Amino acid sequence: MIEKFSTAVWKGSLKEGAGTLNSQSGTIANLPYTFATRFEGGKGSNPEELIGAAHAGCYAMFLSALMSGEGITPESIEAKSTIGLDPTTEGGPTVKTAHLVVKVKAPADEAKIRDLAEKAKAGCPISKLLKAEVTMEVSVG
């Protein structure tokens, strides 16, 4: 089994405190986040943004793998994952949605690409991880 990790350190109260995020590889190093960056649109990072990046990256790689298995080499796959956090959920804020917007450029039939895109949405490991509704838009060309 491949295992990867990231860490978070939070100091202080929820609204006045701040945290930093770090990844095992070091590509994320002392990335700051606060209540304002997560809930008030403040400048900086937040967990949902990082989940979106992980989801988009995982999806694009998985779709490429499916396409390659069909003998299709994509010119490009652009994926955006928007993570929907409901801060008013009873019991605490809850991630409720992950919405993929995907743009594929590839020398293949549009129907085939759409079929593989749907399979990638269901099969991507991060899609499987999320206990949220995963929706998607695909554009080809």
N, C-alpha and C positions, 0 to 999 in steps of 0.2 A: 504494500500500500504506500502511495506517495502521500506525505503529510507536509503541509506548509502552514506557517503561522504568522500572525501579526499580533502586536501588543498595543494596549492602550493604557495610559496613565492619566488619571483625573485628579485634580487637586482643587479643593474648595467646594463651595455649595453649588447647587445646580445652576442657578442663574448668574452668579458672580464668579464661579470657578472656570477652569480651563483644563483642557487635556491635550495630550500629544499621542500620535499614532506612529507606529514603526512596523516595518515588515521584515521578515526573515532575510530577504535578499538585500535589504538596505535601500531599495529604490524609493521606499517611503521612509523618511527619517525625520523624526521630530516634527511631523506634520501637525500643526495646531488645529484644534476645534473647540468650539464653545457653544453655549446655549443659543447665542445669537446666530452662529453659522448654521445651526441645525434647525431652529424653529422660527427665526425672524429674518431670514434672507441676508444675514451678515456675510461679509466677504471672508472666505475661508472654506475649509472642507467640512465634511460631515459623513457619518456612516452610510447614509442612503446614497450619496454620491459615489462612494467607494463600491457599494454593492452594485450600483448601476454600471460602473466601469468593469467590474468583474463579470457581470452578466453579459454586457455587450461583447467583451473580449472572448469569453467562453463561447457565446453563440456564434460569432464570426468564425472561430476556429472549427467548431463542430460542423457548421454548414459547409465550410471548405472541405472537411474530411468526407462528408456525405457526397458532395459534388465530385471530388476526386475519385471516390468509389464508383461513380457512374461514368468516369472518363471525361469529366468536365473540369477544366482548369479555369477558375474565376480570374478575371482581370482585377476585380476588386469587390469586396464585400464591406459595406459601411453599415455598422449597427449602432443604434442608440437605444439605451434602456433607461426609461424614466421610472423611478421608484416612487410610488405614492405612499406617503406617511400620513396617517390620520392622527393628529395630536389630541383629538377630542374623544377617542375611544374609551369606553368605560374600562377601567383597569389599567390604563396607561396607553401611551401612543402605540400605534400598531401599523406595521407595513401591510398595506392592503392590496397593492397592485404593482405589477412590473409590466410596462408597455414597451414593446420593441418596435422600432421603426428601422426597416432594413432596406438598403439599396444595393442591388446586385448588378454587376456588369459581367456577363459571361457569354461565351458562344454556345448557347443552348436554347432549346424551346422554352418559352415563358412558362407554360403549364408545368414542365418538368422542374424548373427552378422553384416555382411556387410550392410544388409538392415537397421538394427537399427542404424548403424553408420551414414548412409546417412540421416536418419530421425533426428538424433541428430545434425548433421551439420546444417540442416535447422532450427531446433527448439530451439537450445540453445539460451537463451536470449542474450548473448553477440554476437553470430553470427547475430542475428536479429538487434542488435544495430549497428554493423559495416556497413557502407555504402560502403563497399569494396567487391571485389570478394572474396568469401570464398572457398578455394579449400582444398583438403584433400587427404592423402594417408593412407590406412589402411593395417596393417598386422595382421594376426591372428595366434596365436600359440607361 
